[in-house]
């Protein structure tokens, strides 16, 4: 039986992907297999990075990617508000259809797996997660269930109670950026079961803004698979995982009240800020030095020297002016050479 890790990435989140892969090697082991699902075809830098790492592969099952994008399209087809909301915001077709490729983890080579969003850093070994999958089909470790229900589902609790039990609503909301499950847990018969209920009117409960997250929560709830959340069922020993929390850092590992974090998730922080930081712009990111440590763990000589954004813009402008002047000088010399040659 093969255990592994999936993530979803392209070149836009390249710096975050490198940091994640380095944190996995440092804190879970160099031999743990990782599979990168391509978000789209913009993956030149991702391919080059994967080629350097014997434990990392690129997911290339085109049929699986097409299947899950088609499933998402069907799931949202009967939603009474989503398509109108997308059109009003200038969104053509399905909103963020590529994000549903993360569902390919149910078809891949790993019998038991953990999915990480690319904007995540692993802080601890994962054996206890895989062990929990011996008892449950779905395992998470976050406090999303304490958020308002409308963050995941675009309806009132009264409407949601027509579909799900109070206990499920209370305890089983989770973040789709990190979860553990098993290969084949959503087979074709279960997919058809889910679509039949969605098309019968239950798609109405989903929140279009959360796209893949709201649908994945619905899939887990509606299918009735066994579910475990460390942050709900073992709350006294659970740690936080969101960047907004105050954690203690010791030797590049974060601790929550002396308990080691499993992972840190930079959810909702634009990838552009990580790119700018790695370009040397002094972006004020939470746990910035921790991110940079893992991003440049294998090539510390490339660790950026940070300068303030306003100074960076000045330097950029000065370099641009210098380059333009060089081009003008060369052009002038070329014109002079042409005249003297005649």
For each residue, the residues with C-beta under 8 A, 3 or more apart:
1: 111 112
2: 33 109 110 111 112
3: 32 33 110 111 112 113 130
4: 32 33 34 35 108 109 110 112 113 114
5: 24 28 32 33 34 35 110 113 114 115 116 126
6: 34 35 36 37 59 102 104 105 108 110 113 114 115 116
7: 17 20 34 35 36 37 115 116 117 118 120
8: 36 37 38 39 99 101 102 115 117 118
9: 13 14 16 17 36 37 38 39 43 46 118
10: 13 14 38 39 40 42 43 46
11: 14 42 43 44 45 46
12: 39 42 271 275
13: 9 10 16 17 39 118 119 271 274
14: 9 10 11 17 18 45 46 49 275
15: 18 19 274 275 277 278 295
16: 9 13 19 20 118 119 266 271 274
17: 7 9 13 14 20 21 36 46 49 118
18: 14 15 21 22 49 295
19: 15 16 22 23 121 291 294 295
20: 7 16 17 23 24 116 118 119 120 121 122 294
21: 17 18 24 25 34 49 53 56
22: 18 19 25 26 294 295 297 298
23: 19 20 26 27 121 122 123 294
24: 5 20 21 27 28 32 34 122
25: 21 22 28 29 30 55
26: 22 23 252 294 297
27: 23 24 122 123 124 125 253
28: 5 24 25 32 122 124 125 126
29: 25 32 125
30: 25 55
31: 55
32: 3 4 5 24 28 29 55 126
33: 2 3 4 5 55 56 57 110
34: 4 5 6 7 21 24 53 55 56 57
35: 4 5 6 7 56 57 58 59 105 108 109 110
36: 6 7 8 9 17 46 50 56 57 58 59
37: 6 7 8 9 59 65 101 102 104 105
38: 8 9 10 41 43 46 58 59 65 101
39: 8 9 10 12 13 42 43 98 99 101
40: 10 43 98
41: 38
42: 10 11 12 39
43: 9 10 11 38 39 40 46 47 58
44: 11 47 48
45: 11 14 48 49
46: 9 10 11 14 17 36 38 43 49 50 58
47: 43 44 50 51 58
48: 44 45 51 52
49: 14 17 18 21 45 46 52 53 56
50: 36 46 47 53 56 57 58
51: 47 48
52: 48 49
53: 21 34 49 50 56
54:
55: 25 30 31 32 33 34
56: 21 33 34 35 36 49 50 53
57: 33 34 35 36 50
58: 35 36 38 43 46 47 50
59: 6 35 36 37 38 64 65 104 108
60:
61: 64 65 104 107 108
62: 65 66
63: 66 67
64: 59 61 67 68 104 107 108
65: 37 38 59 61 62 68 69 101 104
66: 62 63 69 70
67: 63 64 70 71 107
68: 64 65 71 72 100 101 103 104
69: 65 66 72 73 94 97 98 100 101
70: 66 67 73 74
71: 67 68 74 75 100 103 191 195
72: 68 69 75 76 94 97 100 103 212 215
73: 69 70 76 77 94 97
74: 70 71 77 195 198 199
75: 71 72 194 195 198 203 206 215
76: 72 73 79 82 83 94 203 206 208 215
77: 73 74 199 203
78: 198 199 201 203
79: 76 82 83 203 204 206 208
80: 203 204
81: 84 85 154 208
82: 76 79 85 86 95 206 208
83: 76 79 86 87
84: 81 87 88
85: 81 82 88 89 208
86: 82 83 89 91 92 94 95 208
87: 83 84 90 91 92
88: 84 85
89: 85 86
90: 87
91: 86 87 95
92: 86 87
93: 97
94: 69 72 73 76 86 97
95: 82 86 91 208 211
96: 99 211 212
97: 69 72 73 93 94 100
98: 39 40 69 101
99: 8 39 96 102 211 212
100: 68 69 71 72 97 103 211 212 215
101: 8 37 38 39 65 68 69 98 104
102: 6 8 37 99 105 115 176 212
103: 68 71 72 100 106 186 212 216
104: 6 37 59 61 64 65 68 101 107 108
105: 6 35 37 102 108 110 113 115 181
106: 103 181 183 184 185 186
107: 61 64 67 104 183 184
108: 4 6 35 59 61 64 104 105 113 183
109: 2 4 35 183
110: 2 3 4 5 6 33 35 105 113 183
111: 1 2 3 182 183
112: 1 2 3 4 130 133 180 181 182 183
113: 3 4 5 6 105 108 110 180 181 182 183
114: 4 5 6 126 129 130 178 179 180
115: 5 6 7 8 102 105 178 179 180 181
116: 5 6 7 20 120 122 177 178 263
117: 7 8 120 177 178 265 267
118: 7 8 9 13 16 17 20
119: 13 16 20 177 265 266 267 269 271 274
120: 7 20 116 117 177 178 263 264 265 266
121: 19 20 23 263 264 266 290 291 294
122: 20 23 24 27 28 116 126 262 263
123: 23 27 253 254 260 261 262 263 264
124: 27 28 253 260 261 262 263
125: 27 28 29 128
126: 5 28 32 114 122 129 130 262
127: 130 131
128: 125 131 132
129: 114 126 132 133 139 141 180 262
130: 3 112 114 126 127 133 134 180
131: 127 128 134
132: 128 129 135 136 139 180 228 230
133: 112 129 130 136 137 139 180 181 182
134: 130 131
135: 132 226 228
136: 132 133 139 226 227 228
137: 133 181 182 185 225 226 227
138: 179 180 181 185 220 225 226 227 228
139: 129 132 133 136 179 180 181 227 228 229 230
140: 174 175 178 179 180 227 228 229 230 231
141: 129 178 229 230 231 238 241 262 263
142: 174 175 178 229 231 241 242 265
143: 146 147 231 238 240 241 242
144: 147 151 152 173 174 175
145: 170 171 172 173 174 229 231 232
146: 143
147: 143 144 151 152 173
148: 151
149: 152 153 157 160 169 173
150: 153 154 155 207
151: 144 147 148 173 207 210
152: 144 147 149 173 207 210 213 214 217
153: 149 150 160 205 206 207 214 217 218
154: 81 150 205 206 207 208 209 214
155: 150 159 160 204 205
156: 159 160
157: 149 160 161 169
158: 161 162
159: 155 156 162 163 204 205
160: 149 153 155 156 157 163 164 169 205
161: 157 158 164 165 166 169
162: 158 159
163: 159 160 202 205 222
164: 160 161 168 169 221 222
165: 161 168 169
166: 161 169 170
167: 170 171
168: 164 165 171 172 221
169: 149 157 160 161 164 165 166 172 173
170: 145 166 167
171: 145 167 168 229 232
172: 145 168 169 217 220 221 227 229
173: 144 145 147 149 151 152 169 217
174: 140 142 144 145 179 217 220 229
175: 140 142 144 178 179 213 265 267
176: 102 179 212 213 216 217
177: 116 117 119 120 213 265 267
178: 114 115 116 117 120 140 141 142 175 241 263 265
179: 114 115 138 139 140 174 175 176 216
180: 112 113 114 115 129 130 132 133 138 139 140
181: 105 106 112 113 115 133 137 138 139 185
182: 111 112 113 133 137 185
183: 106 107 108 109 110 111 112 113
184: 106 107 187
185: 106 137 138 181 182 190 225
186: 103 106 190 191 194 219 223
187: 184 190 191
188: 191 192
189: 192 193
190: 185 186 187 193 194 223
191: 71 186 187 188 194 195
192: 188 189 195 196
193: 189 190 196 197 222 223
194: 75 186 190 191 197 198 218 219 222 223
195: 71 74 75 191 192 198 199
196: 192 193 199 200
197: 193 194 200 202 222
198: 74 75 78 194 195 202 203 218
199: 74 77 78 195 196 203
200: 196 197
201: 78 204
202: 163 197 198 205 218 222
203: 75 76 77 78 79 80 198 199 206
204: 79 80 155 159 201
205: 153 154 155 159 160 163 202 218
206: 75 76 79 82 153 154 203 210 214 215 218
207: 150 151 152 153 154 210 214
208: 76 79 81 82 85 86 95 154 211 214
209: 154
210: 151 152 206 207 213 214
211: 95 96 99 100 208 214 215
212: 72 96 99 100 102 103 176 215 216
213: 152 175 176 177 210 216 217
214: 152 153 154 206 207 208 210 211 217 218
215: 72 75 76 100 206 211 212 218 219
216: 103 176 179 212 213 219 220
217: 152 153 172 173 174 176 213 214 220 221
218: 153 194 198 202 205 206 214 215 221 222
219: 186 194 215 216 222 223
220: 138 172 174 216 217 223 225 227
221: 164 168 172 217 218 224
222: 163 164 193 194 197 202 218 219
223: 186 190 193 194 219 220
224: 221
225: 137 138 185 220
226: 135 136 137 138
227: 136 137 138 139 140 172 220
228: 132 135 136 138 139 140 233
229: 139 140 141 142 145 171 172 174 232 233
230: 132 139 140 141 233 234 237 238 262
231: 140 141 142 143 145 234 235 238
232: 145 171 229 235
233: 228 229 230
234: 230 231 237 238
235: 231 232 238
236:
237: 230 234 259
238: 141 143 230 231 234 235
239: 255 256 257 259 260 261 262
240: 143 245 247 256 261
241: 141 142 143 178 245 261 262 263 264 265
242: 142 143 245 265 267
243: 264 265 266 267 269 286 287
244: 286
245: 240 241 242 256
246:
247: 240 254 255 256 261 264 287
248: 254 255 256 258
249: 252 253 254 255 287 290
250: 253 255
251:
252: 26 249 290 293 294
253: 27 123 124 249 250 260 261
254: 123 247 248 249 260 261 264 287 290
255: 239 247 248 249 250 258 259 260 261
256: 239 240 245 247 248 259 261
257: 239
258: 248 255
259: 237 239 255 256
260: 123 124 239 253 254 255
261: 123 124 239 240 241 247 253 254 255 256 264
262: 122 123 124 126 129 141 230 239 241
263: 116 120 121 122 123 124 141 178 241
264: 120 121 123 241 243 247 254 261 287 290
265: 117 119 120 142 175 177 178 241 242 243
266: 16 119 120 121 243 269 274 285 286 291
267: 117 119 175 177 242 243
268:
269: 119 243 266 273 274 285 286
270: 273
271: 12 13 16 119 274 275
272: 275 276
273: 269 270 276 277 283 285
274: 13 15 16 119 266 269 271 277 278 283 285 291
275: 12 14 15 271 272 278 279
276: 272 273 279 281 283 309
277: 15 273 274 280 281 282 283 285 288 291 292 304 306
278: 15 274 275 292 295 304
279: 275 276 304
280: 277 304 305 306 307 312
281: 276 277 306 307 309 312
282: 277 306 307 308 309 312
283: 273 274 276 277 288 309
284: 288
285: 266 269 273 274 277 288 291
286: 243 244 266 269
287: 243 247 249 254 264 290 291
288: 277 283 284 285 291 292
289: 292 293
290: 121 249 252 254 264 287 293 294
291: 19 121 266 274 277 285 287 288 294 295
292: 277 278 288 289 295 296 303 304
293: 252 289 290 296 297
294: 19 20 22 23 26 121 252 290 291 297
295: 15 18 19 22 278 291 292
296: 292 293 299 300 302 303
297: 22 26 293 294 300
298: 22
299: 296 302
300: 296 297 303
301:
302: 296 299
303: 292 296 300
304: 277 278 279 280 292
305: 280
306: 277 280 281 282
307: 280 281 282 311 312 315
308: 282 311 312
309: 276 281 282 283 312 313
310: 313 314
311: 307 308 314 315
312: 280 281 282 307 308 309 315 316
313: 309 310 316 317
314: 310 311 317 318
315: 307 311 312 318 319
316: 312 313 319 320
317: 313 314 320 321
318: 314 315 321 322
319: 315 316 322 323
320: 316 317 323 324
321: 317 318 324 325
322: 318 319 325 326
323: 319 320 326 327
324: 320 321 327 328
325: 321 322 328 329
326: 322 323 329 330
327: 323 324 330 331
328: 324 325 331 332
329: 325 326 332 333
330: 326 327 333 334
331: 327 328 334 335
332: 328 329 335 336
333: 329 330 336 337
334: 330 331 337 338
335: 331 332 338 339
336: 332 333 339 340
337: 333 334 340 341
338: 334 335 341 342
339: 335 336 342
340: 336 337
341: 337 338
342: 338 339
